[in-house]
């Protein structure tokens, strides 16, 4: 610990540059992935704003349990099937994956395709299940 403090004091500019680089990386990644919502906000969007749940997990994962009325388009088929979502362009779309990582790239792709109100479920289905929210099998 002493050596760490000594290194920081001797290399303050290097440490500051590292911190700034880390902050910029985190900010870029967060913005690239789009806005995320927790389970409570997702539930509100579903109940009050008739949000559409887009489940991008594999068929096996989807069949093992999914959110009620979720539209299932696996991430591998999204480019071919994105037109299926055109009828939902005016509604909020909540992108759901397994743990919340893949949903960011899909959210960006949907925004680039003209979908305005796209968010991703923070923590994905893992968080949804951890909160004991309803799942259909």
C-alpha positions as CSV (number, residue, x, y, z in Angstrom):
1,X,0.0,0.0,0.0
2,X,2.9,2.3,0.8
3,X,4.4,1.7,-2.6
4,X,1.1,2.5,-4.3
5,X,0.8,5.8,-2.6
6,X,4.4,6.6,-3.4
7,X,3.8,5.7,-7.1
8,X,0.7,7.9,-7.2
9,X,2.5,10.9,-5.7
10,X,5.6,10.4,-8.0
11,X,3.5,10.0,-11.1
12,X,0.5,12.2,-10.6
13,X,0.2,13.2,-14.3
14,X,0.3,9.5,-15.4
15,X,-2.4,8.6,-12.8
16,X,-4.6,11.6,-13.8
17,X,-4.3,10.5,-17.5
18,X,-5.2,7.0,-16.6
19,X,-8.2,8.2,-14.7
20,X,-9.4,10.4,-17.5
21,X,-9.0,7.6,-20.0
22,X,-11.0,5.3,-17.9
23,X,-13.8,7.9,-17.4
24,X,-14.0,8.5,-21.1
25,X,-14.1,4.8,-21.9
26,X,-16.9,4.3,-19.4
27,X,-18.8,7.3,-20.7
28,X,-18.5,6.2,-24.3
29,X,-19.6,2.6,-23.6
30,X,-22.6,3.9,-21.6
31,X,-23.7,6.2,-24.4
32,X,-23.1,3.7,-27.1
33,X,-25.4,1.2,-25.4
34,X,-28.2,3.7,-24.9
35,X,-30.4,4.2,-21.9
36,X,-31.0,1.4,-19.5
37,X,-33.9,0.9,-17.2
38,X,-34.3,-1.2,-14.1
39,X,-37.1,-3.7,-13.5
40,X,-39.3,-1.1,-11.8
41,X,-39.1,1.4,-14.6
42,X,-39.5,-1.4,-17.2
43,X,-42.7,-2.6,-15.4
44,X,-44.0,1.0,-15.4
45,X,-43.3,1.3,-19.2
46,X,-45.1,-2.0,-19.8
47,X,-48.1,-1.2,-17.7
48,X,-48.6,2.6,-18.5
49,X,-47.0,3.1,-21.9
50,X,-47.7,-0.3,-23.5
51,X,-44.0,-0.9,-24.1
52,X,-43.0,-3.8,-26.3
53,X,-40.5,-6.3,-24.8
54,X,-38.0,-7.5,-27.4
55,X,-36.3,-10.6,-26.2
56,X,-33.1,-11.2,-28.1
57,X,-31.9,-14.3,-26.4
58,X,-31.6,-17.7,-28.1
59,X,-34.7,-19.9,-28.6
60,X,-33.5,-22.3,-25.8
61,X,-33.2,-19.4,-23.3
62,X,-36.5,-17.9,-24.4
63,X,-38.4,-21.1,-24.0
64,X,-36.9,-21.6,-20.5
65,X,-38.6,-18.4,-19.3
66,X,-39.6,-15.0,-20.7
67,X,-41.5,-11.9,-19.9
68,X,-45.2,-12.0,-20.8
69,X,-46.0,-10.9,-24.3
70,X,-42.3,-10.6,-25.3
71,X,-41.5,-10.5,-29.0
72,X,-38.8,-13.0,-29.6
73,X,-36.2,-12.2,-32.2
74,X,-32.8,-13.7,-31.5
75,X,-29.9,-11.4,-31.9
76,X,-28.6,-13.5,-34.7
77,X,-31.8,-13.0,-36.8
78,X,-32.4,-9.3,-36.0
79,X,-31.1,-8.0,-39.3
80,X,-33.4,-10.3,-41.3
81,X,-36.5,-9.7,-39.0
82,X,-36.2,-6.1,-37.9
83,X,-39.2,-5.2,-40.2
84,X,-41.4,-7.2,-37.8
85,X,-41.0,-4.4,-35.3
86,X,-42.1,-1.6,-37.7
87,X,-45.6,-1.7,-36.3
88,X,-44.2,-0.8,-32.9
89,X,-42.1,2.2,-33.8
90,X,-44.3,4.6,-31.8
91,X,-44.2,2.5,-28.6
92,X,-41.3,2.2,-26.2
93,X,-39.2,-0.9,-26.9
94,X,-37.4,-2.6,-24.0
95,X,-34.6,-4.8,-25.3
96,X,-33.9,-7.8,-23.1
97,X,-31.0,-10.2,-23.2
98,X,-29.6,-12.6,-20.6
99,X,-27.5,-10.3,-18.4
100,X,-27.8,-6.9,-20.1
101,X,-24.7,-6.8,-22.2
102,X,-25.9,-7.7,-25.7
103,X,-29.0,-5.5,-25.5
104,X,-26.8,-2.3,-25.8
105,X,-25.7,-3.1,-29.3
106,X,-29.2,-4.1,-30.4
107,X,-30.6,-0.9,-28.9
108,X,-28.1,1.1,-31.0
109,X,-29.0,-0.9,-34.1
110,X,-32.7,-0.2,-33.5
111,X,-32.1,3.6,-33.0
112,X,-30.1,3.6,-36.3
113,X,-33.1,2.0,-37.9
114,X,-35.5,4.8,-36.8
115,X,-36.8,3.5,-33.5
116,X,-36.9,6.5,-31.2
117,X,-37.8,5.2,-27.8
118,X,-35.5,2.2,-27.2
119,X,-34.1,1.2,-23.8
120,X,-32.4,-1.9,-22.5
121,X,-33.3,-3.8,-19.3
122,X,-30.4,-3.4,-16.9
123,X,-29.3,-6.8,-15.7
124,X,-31.4,-8.6,-18.3
125,X,-33.5,-11.6,-17.5
126,X,-31.1,-12.5,-14.7
127,X,-32.2,-9.4,-12.8
128,X,-35.9,-9.8,-13.8
129,X,-35.9,-13.3,-12.3
130,X,-33.8,-12.2,-9.3
131,X,-36.6,-9.7,-8.5
132,X,-39.1,-12.6,-8.6
133,X,-41.1,-10.9,-11.4
134,X,-43.4,-13.1,-13.5
135,X,-41.9,-15.3,-16.1
136,X,-43.8,-17.5,-18.7
137,X,-42.4,-20.9,-19.8
